[in-house]
Amino acid sequence: MRRRRLHPAQVVMAGFAATILIGTGILMLPIARVGPGGASFLEALFTATSAVCVTGHVVVDTATYWTPFGQVVILALIQIGGFGIMAFASVIGLAVVRRMSLRAKVTTAAEVHSMGLDDVGGLVLGVIRISLVVEVVVAVMLTLRFSIGYGEPIGRAAWLGVFHAVSSFNNAGFALFSDSLMQYATDPFICLPICAAIIIGGLGFPVIMQLRKHLGRTLKWTMNTRIVVAGTLVLLVTGWVYITAIEWNNPATLGPLDWPGKLLAGFFTSVQTRTAGFNSIDTGAMDPASWLGMDALMLIGGGPAGTAGGIKITTFAVLFFIIVTELRGDGAVNVFGKRLSRAVHRQAITVVLLAVAVVVAATTALMLMTDFGLDRLLFEVVSAFGTVGMSTGITADLPPAGQLILVLLMFIGRLGPITFASSIALRERRITYEFPQERPIIG
């Protein structure tokens, strides 16, 4: 009998699920938790899923609940999850046998959104180099600041620097402080390196690699790079202005800070909506209008084929240009001097509609099982689906069924766009006939 082969998207999903289960089992060991006994299955599952899916949602305090061993496990899960399960497996294969099999190339290409199989090995090795360089540089900067600026012993400072560098570059949002980074809200030497790592990781590895080669030669940038860079700048500035303006006089957030501190904290919060999840101000005390704007930013997310989540900047940009084209009455969607493929139109619409359906269904379910308001629950759902990890403070208070919904959302949010995009890209059917054309009335 012929052995049934899984589609590459299914292999990627199985890889992430297996990694989460292994991480869950390790975090349930007594050595991973402070105090007697081990963590419960739900606590370990939630934490492992949040780490592998580089989200940052927590139901227990990372700084006080987990032992150093447990924190190291979480850091390893973040690094593997952010790097990519199939990409990580490919690295092991390259290290052992010095080459990649065709099957490994196909599954890795599905995960990292490679346009061809020939460049998969180079892309994977490039991802390793970029990840290590950014994480090492940020870790050194943070270590020096924690040691010199705050008097931390060098060992403790180095651990804080490494953990937060890896967590920020992978857009995970896990912190080793009970208040996340609120005590450093006005410290640019802590906040700005972390922001830089988040932004770089959120661009996506294909964009980072192209910028490394052609940083000053914009004419050689692909449409994907142009969209991601322009979209990132626009969304960061928009979020910065929006959040800072609304929270400027809020006594529970930006109000007590001086104006440089307000600008820094507002910018830091805007960066977190790129799917990171740290917070330097109390998210739960923010104005509901800020939550709504952040919902939109978190749903959009960052660049594709990277550590960010959401529907991706490219998806949002495609829909924006489709609308502009329709309003203008043009026949084709043109972006930066190139015509957009109609297949991309369908992919973008599919991803957005599926995302909206998942968010609405999950929010409705949580509303039926809890007494929290719509604004808080919607924020929680979008944050989980966008693998952001920001919270208004209700995650630990949700019932077990509600926490399982967030686990599922984090899993879908991390894998959904990848699996759908790869399934569409790698399944091509030739149809030799067409049905008669007809148009319904729209609008």
C-alpha positions as CSV (number, residue, x, y, z in Angstrom):
1,M,0.0,0.0,0.0
2,R,1.2,3.5,-0.8
3,R,1.9,5.6,2.2
4,R,-0.2,8.7,2.3
5,R,2.0,11.8,2.2
6,L,0.9,14.8,4.2
7,H,0.7,18.2,2.5
8,P,3.6,20.5,3.5
9,A,1.1,22.8,5.4
10,Q,0.0,19.7,7.4
11,V,3.6,18.9,8.2
12,V,4.2,22.4,9.5
13,M,1.1,22.2,11.6
14,A,2.0,18.8,13.0
15,G,5.5,20.1,13.8
16,F,4.2,23.1,15.8
17,A,1.7,20.9,17.6
18,A,4.3,18.3,18.5
19,T,6.7,21.1,19.8
20,I,3.9,22.5,21.9
21,L,3.1,19.1,23.5
22,I,6.8,18.5,24.2
23,G,7.1,21.9,25.8
24,T,4.0,21.3,27.8
25,G,5.4,18.0,29.2
26,I,8.7,19.6,30.2
27,L,7.0,22.6,31.9
28,M,4.8,20.2,33.9
29,L,8.0,18.8,35.6
30,P,8.4,19.9,39.2
31,I,11.9,21.3,38.4
32,A,10.2,23.9,36.1
33,R,8.0,25.5,38.7
34,V,8.8,27.4,41.9
35,G,7.4,25.6,45.0
36,P,6.2,22.1,45.5
37,G,4.7,20.1,42.6
38,G,4.6,20.8,39.0
39,A,2.4,23.2,36.9
40,S,-1.0,22.1,35.9
41,F,-1.6,20.8,32.4
42,L,-3.6,23.9,31.4
43,E,-0.9,26.3,32.8
44,A,1.9,24.4,31.0
45,L,-0.1,24.1,27.8
46,F,-1.0,27.8,27.7
47,T,2.6,28.9,28.4
48,A,4.1,26.4,25.9
49,T,1.6,27.5,23.2
50,S,2.2,31.2,23.9
51,A,6.0,30.6,23.7
52,V,6.0,28.5,20.5
53,C,3.5,30.8,18.8
54,V,5.6,33.8,20.0
55,T,2.6,35.4,21.6
56,G,3.4,36.4,25.2
57,H,0.0,35.7,26.8
58,V,0.4,34.3,30.3
59,V,-1.8,32.9,32.9
60,V,1.0,32.8,35.5
61,D,3.8,35.3,36.3
62,T,6.8,34.3,34.3
63,A,9.2,36.0,36.7
64,T,8.0,34.3,39.9
65,Y,6.1,31.1,38.9
66,W,8.8,29.5,36.8
67,T,12.2,28.4,38.0
68,P,15.4,29.4,36.0
69,F,15.0,25.9,34.3
70,G,11.4,26.7,33.3
71,Q,12.4,30.1,32.0
72,V,15.2,28.5,29.9
73,V,12.6,26.1,28.5
74,I,10.3,29.0,27.6
75,L,13.2,30.9,26.0
76,A,14.1,27.8,23.9
77,L,10.4,27.4,22.8
78,I,10.4,31.1,21.8
79,Q,13.5,30.7,19.7
80,I,12.3,27.6,18.0
81,G,8.8,28.9,17.4
82,G,10.0,32.2,16.1
83,F,12.6,30.6,13.9
84,G,10.1,28.1,12.5
85,I,9.8,24.4,13.3
86,M,10.6,23.2,9.8
87,A,13.3,25.8,9.4
88,F,14.8,24.6,12.7
89,A,14.6,21.0,11.5
90,S,16.3,22.0,8.3
91,V,19.2,23.5,10.2
92,I,19.6,20.2,12.1
93,G,19.6,18.4,8.8
94,L,22.1,20.7,7.2
95,A,24.4,20.3,10.2
96,V,24.2,16.5,10.1
97,V,24.1,15.5,6.5
98,R,25.2,18.8,4.9
99,R,22.3,18.9,2.5
100,M,18.5,19.1,2.5
101,S,16.2,16.5,1.0
102,L,13.6,17.6,-1.5
103,R,10.8,16.9,1.0
104,A,12.6,19.1,3.6
105,K,12.9,21.9,1.0
106,V,9.2,21.7,0.2
107,T,8.0,21.8,3.8
108,T,10.5,24.6,4.8
109,A,9.5,26.6,1.7
110,A,5.9,26.3,2.8
111,E,6.7,27.7,6.3
112,V,9.1,30.5,5.3
113,H,7.1,31.5,2.2
114,S,10.1,30.9,-0.1
115,M,9.2,31.6,-3.8
116,G,11.3,28.6,-5.0
117,L,13.1,25.5,-3.7
118,D,16.6,26.5,-4.9
119,D,17.0,29.3,-2.4
120,V,15.6,27.5,0.7
121,G,19.0,26.4,2.1
122,G,20.4,29.9,1.7
123,L,17.3,31.5,3.2
124,V,17.5,29.2,6.2
125,L,21.1,30.0,6.8
126,G,20.5,33.7,6.3
127,V,17.7,33.6,8.9
128,I,20.2,32.0,11.4
129,R,22.8,34.7,10.8
130,I,20.3,37.6,11.0
131,S,18.6,36.2,14.2
132,L,21.9,35.7,16.0
133,V,23.4,39.1,15.0
134,V,20.3,41.0,16.1
135,E,19.8,39.1,19.3
136,V,23.5,39.3,20.3
137,V,23.7,43.0,19.7
138,V,20.5,43.8,21.6
139,A,21.5,41.4,24.4
140,V,24.8,43.2,24.8
141,M,23.2,46.6,24.9
142,L,20.6,45.4,27.5
143,T,23.2,43.6,29.6
144,L,25.3,46.7,29.8
145,R,22.3,48.8,30.8
146,F,21.0,46.4,33.5
147,S,24.6,46.1,34.9
148,I,25.8,49.7,34.7
149,G,22.5,51.6,35.0
150,Y,20.7,49.4,37.6
151,G,23.5,47.7,39.4
152,E,22.5,44.1,38.5
153,P,25.2,41.5,39.0
154,I,26.8,40.7,35.7
155,G,25.4,37.1,35.6
156,R,21.8,38.4,36.3
157,A,22.3,41.3,33.9
158,A,23.4,38.9,31.1
159,W,20.5,36.6,31.6
160,L,18.0,39.5,31.5
161,G,19.7,40.9,28.4
162,V,19.7,37.5,26.5
163,F,16.1,36.6,27.5
164,H,14.6,40.0,26.5
165,A,16.6,40.2,23.3
166,V,15.4,36.8,22.2
167,S,11.9,37.5,23.3
168,S,11.8,40.9,21.5
169,F,13.3,39.9,18.2
170,N,10.9,36.9,18.0
171,N,8.0,39.3,18.9
172,A,7.2,37.1,21.9
173,G,6.6,39.6,24.6
174,F,7.7,37.4,27.5
175,A,9.4,39.4,30.3
176,L,11.2,38.4,33.5
177,F,9.6,41.2,35.5
178,S,6.1,40.9,37.0
179,D,5.1,44.3,35.6
180,S,6.6,43.5,32.2
181,L,8.7,46.6,31.4
182,M,6.6,49.3,33.3
183,Q,9.5,50.2,35.6
184,Y,11.5,51.1,32.5
185,A,8.9,53.1,30.8
186,T,11.0,56.3,30.5
187,D,14.4,54.6,30.0
188,P,15.3,54.8,26.3
189,F,18.3,52.5,26.8
190,I,16.0,49.7,27.6
191,C,12.9,50.5,25.5
192,L,14.6,51.6,22.2
193,P,16.8,48.5,21.7
194,I,13.8,46.3,22.4
195,C,11.7,48.3,20.0
196,A,14.4,48.0,17.4
197,A,14.5,44.2,17.7
198,I,10.8,44.0,17.5
199,I,10.6,46.1,14.4
200,I,13.4,44.2,12.7
201,G,11.9,40.8,13.5
202,G,8.4,42.0,12.4
203,L,9.6,43.0,8.9
204,G,10.0,39.3,7.9
205,F,13.1,37.5,7.0
206,P,12.8,38.0,3.2
207,V,12.6,41.7,3.7
208,I,15.5,41.8,6.1
209,M,17.7,39.8,3.8
210,Q,16.9,42.1,0.8
211,L,17.5,45.2,2.9
212,R,20.8,43.8,3.9
213,K,21.8,43.5,0.2
214,H,20.1,46.5,-1.3
215,L,19.5,48.9,1.6
216,G,20.4,52.1,-0.4
217,R,19.1,50.8,-3.8
218,T,15.4,51.0,-3.5
219,L,14.9,50.4,-7.2
220,K,16.0,46.8,-6.6
221,W,13.4,46.2,-3.9
222,T,10.6,43.8,-4.6
223,M,7.0,44.8,-4.3
224,N,6.8,42.8,-1.0
225,T,9.7,44.8,0.5
226,R,8.3,48.1,-0.6
227,I,4.9,47.3,0.9
228,V,6.3,46.0,4.2
229,V,8.7,48.9,4.7
230,A,6.2,51.6,3.8
231,G,3.4,49.9,5.7
232,T,5.5,49.4,8.8
233,L,6.5,53.1,8.9
234,V,2.9,54.3,8.4
235,L,1.4,52.0,11.0
236,L,4.1,52.7,13.6
237,V,3.7,56.5,13.3
238,T,-0.1,56.3,13.1
239,G,-0.3,54.1,16.2
240,W,2.2,56.3,18.0
241,V,0.2,59.5,17.4
242,Y,-3.2,57.8,18.0
243,I,-2.2,56.2,21.3
244,T,-0.2,59.1,22.7
245,A,-2.9,61.6,21.9
246,I,-5.7,59.6,23.6
247,E,-3.6,58.6,26.7
248,W,-1.7,62.0,27.1
249,N,-3.7,63.1,30.1
250,N,-4.8,59.7,31.4
251,P,-3.6,59.6,35.1
252,A,-3.3,55.9,35.0
253,T,-1.1,55.6,31.9
254,L,0.8,58.6,30.3
255,G,-0.5,61.3,32.5
256,P,2.1,61.3,35.3
257,L,5.1,61.2,32.8
258,D,6.9,64.3,31.5
259,W,6.5,64.9,27.7
260,P,9.7,63.0,26.7
261,G,8.5,60.1,28.7
262,K,5.0,60.3,27.2
263,L,6.4,60.2,23.7
264,L,8.7,57.3,24.5
265,A,6.0,55.3,26.2
266,G,3.5,56.1,23.4
267,F,6.0,54.9,20.8
268,F,6.8,51.8,22.8
269,T,3.2,50.9,23.0
270,S,2.7,51.4,19.3
271,V,5.6,49.1,18.5
272,Q,4.1,46.4,20.7
273,T,1.0,46.3,18.5
274,R,3.4,45.0,15.7
275,T,2.7,41.6,17.6
276,A,5.3,41.9,20.4
277,G,3.3,42.1,23.7
278,F,5.5,43.9,26.2
279,N,4.0,46.9,28.0
280,S,5.5,49.9,29.7
281,I,2.2,51.3,30.8
282,D,-0.8,49.7,32.3
283,T,-2.8,48.3,29.3
284,G,-5.8,47.5,31.5
285,A,-6.1,51.2,32.5
286,M,-6.0,52.6,28.9
287,D,-9.0,54.3,27.3
288,P,-11.3,51.9,25.4
289,A,-10.8,54.1,22.4
290,S,-7.1,53.2,22.6
291,W,-8.0,49.5,22.8
292,L,-10.1,49.7,19.7
293,G,-7.3,51.4,17.7
294,M,-4.9,48.8,19.0
295,D,-7.3,46.1,17.9
296,A,-6.9,47.2,14.3
297,L,-3.1,47.5,14.5
298,M,-2.8,44.1,16.2
299,L,-5.0,42.4,13.6
300,I,-2.9,43.8,10.8
301,G,0.3,42.7,12.4
302,G,3.7,42.7,10.7
303,G,5.5,41.4,7.6
304,P,5.0,37.9,6.2
305,A,7.5,35.1,6.7
306,G,8.9,36.5,9.9
307,T,8.2,36.4,13.7
308,A,5.1,38.7,13.5
309,G,1.5,37.6,13.5
310,G,-1.8,39.1,12.3
311,I,-3.1,39.0,8.8
312,K,0.1,40.7,7.7
313,I,0.8,44.2,6.3
314,T,0.9,42.9,2.7
315,T,-2.6,41.5,3.0
316,F,-4.0,44.8,4.4
317,A,-2.1,46.7,1.7
318,V,-3.6,44.6,-1.1
319,L,-7.1,45.2,0.1
320,F,-6.4,48.9,0.5
321,F,-5.1,49.1,-3.1
322,I,-8.1,47.1,-4.4
323,I,-10.4,49.6,-2.8
324,V,-8.5,52.6,-4.2
325,T,-8.6,51.0,-7.7
326,E,-12.3,50.4,-7.5
327,L,-13.0,53.9,-6.3
328,R,-10.9,55.3,-9.2
329,G,-12.6,53.0,-11.7
330,D,-9.3,51.6,-12.9
331,G,-9.2,48.2,-14.6
332,A,-6.2,46.7,-12.8
333,V,-4.6,47.1,-9.4
334,N,-1.2,48.7,-9.7
335,V,1.2,48.9,-6.8
336,F,4.5,50.7,-7.0
337,G,4.6,50.5,-10.8
338,K,3.7,46.8,-10.9
339,R,0.3,45.1,-11.7
340,L,-1.0,42.9,-8.9
341,S,-2.0,39.4,-9.8
342,R,-5.7,38.6,-9.5
343,A,-4.8,35.4,-7.6
344,V,-3.4,37.7,-4.8
345,H,-6.7,39.5,-4.6
346,R,-8.5,36.2,-3.8
347,Q,-5.8,35.2,-1.3
348,A,-6.0,38.5,0.6
349,I,-9.8,38.5,0.7
350,T,-9.8,34.8,1.9
351,V,-7.3,35.5,4.7
352,V,-9.2,38.6,5.9
353,L,-12.6,37.0,5.9
354,L,-11.3,33.9,7.7
355,A,-9.6,36.1,10.3
356,V,-12.7,38.1,10.9
357,A,-14.8,34.9,11.2
358,V,-12.4,33.4,13.8
359,V,-12.2,36.7,15.8
360,V,-16.0,37.1,15.9
361,A,-16.7,33.5,16.8
362,A,-14.1,33.5,19.6
363,T,-15.3,36.8,21.0
364,T,-18.9,35.6,21.0
365,A,-18.0,32.4,22.8
366,L,-16.1,34.3,25.5
367,M,-19.0,36.7,25.9
368,L,-21.3,33.8,26.6
369,M,-19.1,32.2,29.2
370,T,-17.9,35.4,31.1
371,D,-19.1,38.7,32.4
372,F,-16.4,40.8,30.9
373,G,-17.3,43.6,28.5
374,L,-17.0,43.4,24.7
375,D,-14.1,45.8,24.6
376,R,-11.9,43.8,26.9
377,L,-12.8,40.4,25.4
378,L,-12.3,41.7,21.8
379,F,-8.9,43.0,22.8
380,E,-8.0,39.7,24.3
381,V,-9.1,37.7,21.3
382,V,-7.4,39.9,18.7
383,S,-4.2,39.9,20.8
384,A,-4.2,36.1,20.9
385,F,-5.1,35.7,17.2
386,G,-2.5,38.3,16.2
387,T,0.1,36.5,18.5
388,V,0.6,39.8,20.2
389,G,0.2,38.9,23.9
390,M,-1.0,42.3,25.2
391,S,-3.8,42.0,27.7
392,T,-6.1,44.2,29.7
393,G,-5.5,41.9,32.7
394,I,-8.2,39.4,32.3
395,T,-6.3,36.4,30.9
396,A,-5.8,34.6,34.2
397,D,-9.4,35.3,35.2
398,L,-10.9,33.5,32.2
399,P,-12.5,30.1,32.9
400,P,-10.5,27.1,31.7
401,A,-12.7,26.8,28.6
402,G,-11.9,30.5,27.8
403,Q,-8.2,29.9,28.2
404,L,-8.4,27.0,25.8
405,I,-10.1,29.2,23.3
406,L,-7.1,31.6,23.5
407,V,-4.7,28.6,23.1
408,L,-6.5,27.7,19.9
409,L,-6.5,31.3,18.7
410,M,-2.7,31.5,19.3
411,F,-2.2,28.3,17.3
412,I,-4.4,29.4,14.5
413,G,-2.9,32.9,14.5
414,R,0.6,31.5,14.2
415,L,-0.2,28.9,11.6
416,G,-3.3,30.0,9.9
417,P,-1.8,32.5,7.4
418,I,1.1,30.2,6.7
419,T,-0.9,27.1,6.1
420,F,-3.5,28.8,4.0
421,A,-0.9,30.7,1.9
422,S,1.2,27.6,1.4
423,S,-1.8,25.5,0.5
424,I,-2.9,28.0,-2.1
425,A,0.6,28.5,-3.5
426,L,1.5,24.8,-3.7
427,R,-1.7,23.4,-4.9
428,E,-2.3,24.3,-8.5
429,R,-5.2,22.7,-10.4
430,R,-5.5,23.1,-14.1
431,I,-9.2,23.5,-15.1
432,T,-10.0,23.0,-18.7
433,Y,-13.4,24.6,-18.7
434,E,-15.2,27.7,-17.4
435,F,-18.8,28.3,-16.3
436,P,-20.9,31.0,-17.9
437,Q,-20.2,34.4,-16.4
438,E,-22.8,36.4,-14.5
439,R,-22.8,39.2,-12.0
440,P,-24.8,39.7,-8.8
441,I,-25.7,43.2,-7.7
442,I,-23.1,44.5,-5.3
443,G,-23.6,47.4,-2.8
